[in-house]
Amino acid sequence: MTISDWFSEKHLTPDIIPQAPFTLLQTITLSPASTLLNFPPIHVGDEVVVLSFPGFITGVLQSVTLSGQVNPGYVHVVTIIDPLYKPFAVLMNYNIIVGQPTQTINVTSSRFVAYLDNSASMPRMDSYRSEYVVLVYYTASQIFLDGNTPKDQLLGSSCSDPKCLLTSSPLASKFSQPMGGTVFYITTKNTVFTTSEDFNTSGSSAHVFSASLILCYLVILLF
């Protein structure tokens, strides 16, 4: 199937994403879940099951491999977790410098921002399967984010869902059609989202989510 077929079948285009990416990403790699688990390259439609590592709740990108070379400039990688539903999450690695034509982009060498929407809660379950949509954008120059909080920087003041993020937010105006994209699934023992049983005690979970992801990102850079 083509990239348009994949995104249309998954109700991503045009429901959430105005235009399908130009091409499918060849592969993406995730940061290791632990010293005991390194993920193999992930392709479109892959199912990743990580039930034996209860501490692993969010897939963090390590690199993306495009179908062709990207010219010097800046690459920005937007990962949306469960874009069709609430709650959802947005992770963005941005201003990745491309100094010479390349096909594989090291995502960890970038600025990073993350936002967790917990306007709704999830029922408590034995495991959680999340859809990950990865979009890769190119700009000739670096971008600057508006706002002081992750929500303002990603969604702006008027958006509350991924569709608005990708169509009407200040961030959307900085990007054109994605140059590459993919979709895959991760099943984990626990979830990053608020569950119904702890909804009343998790008011700061969005802050904890962003802080924990940034800490994870820093650990990746150090090691």
C-alpha positions in Angstrom: 0.0 0.0 0.0 1.0 3.6 -0.5 1.4 6.1 2.3 -1.9 7.6 1.3 -3.6 4.2 1.5 -2.2 3.6 5.0 -3.2 7.0 6.4 -6.6 6.9 4.7 -7.3 3.4 6.0 -6.4 4.4 9.5 -8.7 7.5 9.3 -5.7 9.8 9.7 -6.1 11.6 6.4 -8.0 13.8 6.0 -9.6 13.3 9.4 -6.6 14.4 11.4 -3.8 15.2 9.0 -4.7 17.5 6.0 -2.3 15.9 3.6 -0.7 12.5 3.8 3.2 12.5 3.9 5.0 12.4 0.5 6.5 9.0 1.4 6.6 6.2 3.9 9.5 6.2 6.3 11.6 3.1 5.7 12.1 2.5 9.4 12.2 4.1 12.8 14.2 3.0 15.8 13.1 3.4 19.4 15.4 4.1 22.4 16.0 0.8 24.3 13.4 -0.1 27.0 16.3 -1.3 29.2 19.8 -2.7 28.9 18.1 -6.0 28.3 15.8 -4.9 25.4 16.9 -3.2 22.2 14.1 -2.8 19.7 14.6 -3.9 16.1 13.9 -1.4 13.3 10.1 -0.7 13.1 8.2 -0.6 9.8 4.7 0.8 9.0 2.0 -1.2 10.6 4.3 -3.1 13.0 3.0 -4.2 16.4 5.5 -3.8 19.3 4.5 -5.6 22.5 6.4 -4.7 25.7 4.5 -6.4 28.5 7.6 -7.8 30.4 8.8 -4.3 31.2 6.1 -2.5 33.3 8.2 0.6 33.6 8.2 1.1 29.8 5.1 3.3 29.0 6.1 5.5 26.1 8.1 4.8 22.9 10.8 7.5 22.4 12.2 7.8 18.9 16.0 7.4 18.5 16.3 7.7 14.7 14.2 7.7 11.5 15.3 6.5 8.1 13.7 8.2 5.1 13.0 6.6 1.7 15.4 9.1 0.1 18.1 11.6 1.1 17.1 14.9 2.7 19.0 18.1 1.7 20.9 20.3 4.2 18.5 22.3 6.4 16.4 21.4 9.4 14.2 18.3 10.2 11.4 18.2 12.7 9.8 15.0 13.9 6.3 15.0 15.4 5.0 11.9 17.2 1.3 11.8 18.1 0.1 9.0 20.4 -3.5 8.0 19.9 -4.4 11.0 17.6 -8.0 9.8 17.0 -8.9 9.8 20.7 -8.7 11.6 24.0 -6.5 11.4 25.9 -3.6 11.9 23.4 0.0 13.0 23.6 2.4 14.9 21.3 6.1 14.6 21.3 8.3 16.8 19.0 12.0 16.7 18.2 12.7 19.8 16.3 15.5 21.9 14.7 17.5 18.7 13.9 20.4 20.1 11.9 21.1 18.3 8.6 24.6 19.4 7.4 24.9 17.2 4.4 22.5 15.0 2.4 21.5 12.0 4.5 18.8 9.3 4.7 19.0 8.5 8.4 18.2 11.2 11.0 19.4 10.9 14.6 16.4 12.3 16.4 18.1 12.7 19.8 20.3 15.5 18.5 17.5 18.0 18.7 15.4 20.3 20.8 12.5 18.5 22.4 9.0 19.3 23.7 6.2 17.1 24.8 2.5 17.6 25.8 0.1 15.1 27.5 -3.6 15.7 27.2 -5.5 14.3 30.2 -8.8 16.0 29.6 -10.3 12.5 29.7 -9.3 9.3 31.5 -8.8 5.8 30.4 -10.4 2.7 32.0 -7.9 0.6 34.0 -6.9 -2.4 31.9 -4.4 -5.3 32.0 -2.5 -3.8 29.0 -2.7 -0.7 26.7 -2.3 -0.6 22.9 -1.5 2.8 21.6 -1.3 4.1 18.0 1.9 6.0 17.2 1.8 8.4 14.2 5.2 9.8 13.2 5.4 12.8 10.8 8.7 14.2 9.5 8.8 17.8 8.3 11.6 19.8 6.6 12.3 23.5 6.7 15.2 25.5 5.2 15.7 27.4 8.5 15.1 26.6 12.1 11.7 27.2 13.7 10.9 29.1 16.9 8.0 28.0 19.2 5.6 30.5 20.7 4.5 30.3 24.3 5.9 29.4 27.6 4.3 26.0 28.3 4.4 22.8 26.2 0.7 23.1 25.5 1.1 26.7 24.2 4.2 25.8 22.2 2.5 22.8 20.5 -1.3 23.5 20.5 -1.4 27.2 20.9 -4.1 28.9 22.9 -7.1 27.7 21.0 -6.4 24.1 20.0 -7.3 21.0 22.1 -6.9 18.1 19.7 -4.4 16.7 17.1 -6.5 17.8 14.2 -6.4 21.5 15.3 -2.7 21.1 16.0 -2.0 20.0 12.4 -4.4 22.4 10.7 -4.9 25.6 12.7 -2.3 26.0 15.4 0.7 28.4 15.2 2.9 25.3 14.8 0.9 24.1 11.7 1.7 27.4 9.9 5.4 26.7 10.2 5.2 23.4 8.2 4.1 22.3 4.8 3.2 18.7 3.8 5.1 16.1 5.8 8.0 14.7 3.8 7.7 11.3 5.4 5.5 9.4 7.9 4.6 6.1 9.4 2.1 4.5 11.8 2.8 1.6 14.2 1.5 0.3 17.5 2.9 -0.3 21.0 1.3 -2.5 23.7 2.5 -1.8 27.2 1.6 -3.1 30.7 1.0 0.4 32.0 0.0 3.7 30.4 1.3 7.2 30.5 -2.3 8.5 30.5 -4.5 9.0 33.5 -6.8 6.0 34.3 -10.3 6.2 35.8 -9.2 4.9 39.1 -6.6 7.6 39.7 -8.3 10.5 37.8 -9.0 12.4 41.0 -5.4 12.3 42.2 -3.5 13.0 39.0 -3.9 16.7 38.3 -0.1 17.1 37.8 0.3 14.1 35.5 0.9 16.2 32.4 3.8 18.0 34.1 5.2 14.7 35.3 4.9 13.2 31.8 6.9 16.1 30.2 9.5 16.1 32.9 10.0 12.3 32.7 10.3 12.4 29.0 12.8 15.2 29.1 14.8 13.2 31.7 14.7 10.1 29.5 15.8 12.2 26.6 18.8 13.6 28.6 19.8 10.1 29.6 19.8 9.0 26.0 22.1 11.9 25.1 24.5 11.1 28.0 24.8 7.4 27.3 
